[in-house]
Amino acid sequence: MGIQRREFLKIAGAAGCALAAGGTRRAGAAAVSDVELNGMLLDSTKCIGCRACEEACNAANALPKPEVSFSSEQVFDRTRDTAPGAFTVVNRFANPKEPEKPIFVRKQCNHCNQPACATACLVKALEKTPEGPVIYNKDRCMGCRYCMVSCPFDVPKYEYDSAMPYVRKCVFCHERVKRGEQPACSEACPEGATLFGKRRELMEIARQRIYRNPDRYHPRIYGEHEAGGTAWLFLSSVPFEQVGFRGDIGTKSYPEMTSGFLYAVPHIFILWPTFLFGLSYLSKRSTKEDGHGEE
């Protein structure tokens, strides 16, 4: 049974509306909720590079043992990135203000207020929770790795060497937070360099530290506005670009900037075959009506 030209256009239009509605729902799911978000404040002027946070993260997430012991400073010979087996890493940088005191800075998922990874995920394997953490559901993941491409901080990592690969990253110890506990890394920090709490309160603490100690701190809170704001906030004694932070990340959230393109991708893949089928049908029908192609 064939279809008429009007029916074909109606079906294609309905499919487009359904996809547009789906896109709107995904955008809403990734938006900031009304619940006050949790956050973390890393004061790099207090960090001593003991890597207790790395060891606690490793234990809490049952990650494999590192190649270099947590007590060894050998790892500071090069700048490290997060990996499937290391959700948080500490790096050492030169201190131009006090050369005898190097600056130690952590890297892990910053848990954006409006995460690009969650918006880019077609199957909602990555999800922004009302409490603040961006969590990962491996049972939903189809391995497209759009999350890796979309993250402005280059955090999600893929297990390329695994027979059953998944995306791996810090999930803010979400289960511990739901039980009323703090993440393992902040609990393990012996210097109070990593503080856990409500993001609004941490912002106030950071502002007070900068105001009261202008000679100690660079007057900026990294994460306050970057990529629309992140759950992780950082303080430093020097400009952040000098200690490994990206300086080219704007203040607009990435989902806001890329939503049009991201939502256009499935539209193209799904609607294009429909249009090709319709054009093929109409072309054949027109040929028959003209009396051509008949045996």
Disulfide bonds with the S-S distance in Angstrom:
none
